[in-house]
Amino acid sequence: MGHVTNPFQELRTRPPGLASLPRMPPLQPLFKPQFPRTLRLGTTLVTTALLAVTLLAPAGAPATADPDVPIPSPGISPTDPVSRAKRLPAARFKISTFNILGSQHTAGRGGYGPGTKRARITARLIKRRDIDVIGLQEVQEDQLRVLRRNLPGYTVWPGRQLGGAGVRLQIVFRKSMFKLVDHGKIMTRFDRQTRPVPWVLLKSRLTGRKLYAIDIHNSPQGLEGERDSATREEIGLIRRLRRHHRPVFVLGDMNEKEEWFCRVVGHTDLHSANGGQATRRSCDPPDRPLRIDWIMGGGRSVHFSGYREFDDARVRQASDHELLRAAVRIGPKRR
C-alpha cells in the first residue's frame, strides 16, 4: 500500500513561521469549585438510589403518583370489606314509635273518629314530624291500606307478608334513606293468642351503615305472665341480632314502665332515648312521667338526642297514645 497522510498529524504540525515562538501553556479554568467530601458522597448515594428505583420499578408503572388517588395501607385492598368499613361515616336520622289505636276500638260511638280517618292523620304526622323510621302498633287491615296509600315515599313492612295476625305491627321507613336488606320475626304471646313480632335489617343509602329495628306490642292489663314470656323472647332476639355487631333499635308499646325498662336494659346493652340506666343488680329508670311506649337502641355507637313526646291536638285526634320521637346518631364505624 502507498503512504497515507494522517490529516490529524497535519493539524498537530506547527506552521513554519511559528516554529520559533514559545509554546503557550494549556488554559486553566478561572474558577474550579470545591465541594466538601460529605456533599460529594451524598450526591453519589442519591444518584445510586434513584437508579435502583428506576431499575426495580415494574413495567408500565406510572412515573408519578396521582394525588387524587388514595394510597392503600400495606396489605389492605381498597375493595377489602374491612377497608370499606373503616370509611363508613356517621349516620343520622329520626326514629319514632306510635300506637295508632286499632279501628275496632272506635267502630261504635266514642270520642275518636273512624280508624281510616285516624290513619290518614297518622300518615300526615309521620311526614310533618320528618320521621325516617317508625314502629306502629294496633294497625288493622283498613288502616294498613290507608297508610300505604298516603305514604308513597315510605316502605311499610311486613304489610300482609306475615299473615293476618302480622298486620298489627308495621315498621315504616323512608325509601330514599333506607333499603330493606333482611327481615324476620319471632312468635310471642299477646292477649291469649300467638302472633309475630317483626324485625328488619335496613341499610342507609347515604352511608352504607346497617341497623336492625324491632317493633313490639306486649299484652295489656292483667296479663303479666304473657308480658313476662314475651319479654324473655324479645331479650333473646335482641341478643341474637347484637351478635352481628350492628345497632339494634326497639320500638313499641310494652304495656309496662319500670319493669320492662329494667329487665331489657339490665340484660342487654340497649339504652333508652329518654335516659336512665340499669344493670342486672340495680335499676335507675328515666325521669317521670314514664310511658308504656319506648324507644331504645343498642350499641356503643348509638347516641340519642332531642327526645320528644308529642301530645298535641292532631296526635289526640289519631290515638290515645303519645307520639314518641328521637334523633339518632350512629358514630363512624371502627374495627
Buried (B, 14 or more C-beta within 10 A) or exposed (E): EEEEEEEEEEEEEEEEEEEEEEEEEEEEEEEEEEEEEEEEEEEEEEEEEEEEEEEEEEEEEEEEEEEEEEEEEEEEEEEEEEBEBBEBBEBBBBBBBBBBBBBEBBEEEEEBEEBBBBBBBBBBBBEEBEBBBBBBBBBBEBBBEBBBEBBEEBBBBBBEEBEEEBBBBBBBBBEEBBBBEEBBBBEBBBEEEEBBBBBBBBBBEEBBBBBBBBBBBBBBEEBEEBBBBBBEBBBEBBBBBBEEEBBBBBBBBBBBBBBBBBBBBBBBBBBBBBEBBBEEEEBEBBEEEBBBBBBBBBBEBBBBEEBBBBEEEBBBBBBEBBBBBBBBEBBBBEE
